Amino acid sequence: MPYRQLHQLSPFVRRCGEGRLPPGYSRPPAFILDHELIHVLSGRASYRVGKRIVPLSKGELLFIPPGILTQSWNRSTTTLSYQFIHFDF
């Protein structure tokens, strides 16, 4: 992506909302085609972003760039609640 000034950015929001990953949940690997931000409201779970495993808990923010293989699962005893936004430029 070419260098841009902050005032030149105009992201297009594809979707946003809230989600939950209940205990025992597992999502198979998938590619995310746009940028994604995940903000954890409560609970714990894990995300695989490329080759990296990222444990998530309350208050954390995860940025996933486009075209990266992702996977998520919840092996804890509590539901992970989160907000998300998918966007591109």
C-alpha positions in Angstrom: 0.0 0.0 0.0 1.5 3.4 -0.9 2.2 5.9 1.9 -0.8 8.1 2.8 -1.3 11.0 5.1 -3.8 10.4 8.0 -6.4 12.8 6.5 -6.3 10.9 3.2 -7.5 7.6 4.7 -11.1 6.7 4.1 -11.8 3.2 5.3 -14.8 1.3 4.0 -16.5 -0.7 6.8 -17.7 -4.1 5.4 -19.2 -5.3 8.6 -19.1 -4.8 12.3 -20.9 -6.1 15.4 -20.5 -8.2 18.5 -19.8 -11.9 18.8 -19.2 -14.7 21.3 -17.1 -17.8 21.4 -18.6 -20.2 24.0 -16.5 -22.8 25.8 -15.6 -25.6 23.5 -16.0 -23.5 20.4 -13.5 -24.1 17.5 -13.5 -22.4 14.1 -11.5 -24.1 11.4 -8.7 -22.1 9.6 -10.0 -19.5 7.1 -8.6 -16.5 5.3 -9.8 -13.0 6.2 -9.9 -10.9 3.0 -10.0 -7.5 4.7 -8.5 -5.8 7.8 -10.1 -6.9 11.0 -10.0 -5.4 14.5 -11.2 -7.5 17.5 -11.8 -5.9 20.9 -12.4 -8.4 23.8 -15.1 -7.4 26.2 -14.9 -10.4 28.5 -13.7 -14.0 28.8 -10.7 -15.8 27.2 -10.0 -17.6 24.0 -7.1 -18.1 21.5 -6.6 -16.9 17.9 -4.1 -18.2 15.4 -2.9 -15.4 13.1 -0.7 -16.8 10.4 1.8 -19.0 12.4 1.4 -17.1 15.7 -1.0 -18.2 18.5 -2.5 -15.2 20.3 -4.2 -15.7 23.7 -7.0 -13.1 24.2 -8.6 -11.8 27.3 -10.7 -8.8 28.5 -9.5 -5.4 27.3 -7.2 -6.7 24.5 -7.3 -5.5 20.9 -6.2 -7.7 18.0 -5.5 -6.4 14.5 -5.5 -9.0 11.7 -4.3 -7.8 8.3 -5.9 -9.1 5.1 -4.9 -12.3 3.4 -3.7 -14.0 6.7 -4.8 -17.5 7.7 -6.8 -17.3 11.0 -8.4 -19.7 13.4 -10.1 -19.3 16.7 -11.0 -21.6 19.7 -12.1 -21.4 23.3 -10.7 -24.0 25.7 -11.6 -21.9 28.8 -14.7 -22.3 30.9 -16.0 -18.8 30.1 -17.5 -17.3 27.0 -15.4 -14.8 25.1 -17.5 -11.7 24.2 -16.0 -9.4 21.6 -16.7 -6.5 19.2 -15.3 -6.6 15.7 -15.0 -4.5 12.6 -14.0 -5.6 9.1 -12.7 -2.8 6.8 -10.5 -2.0 3.9 -9.3 1.0 2.1 
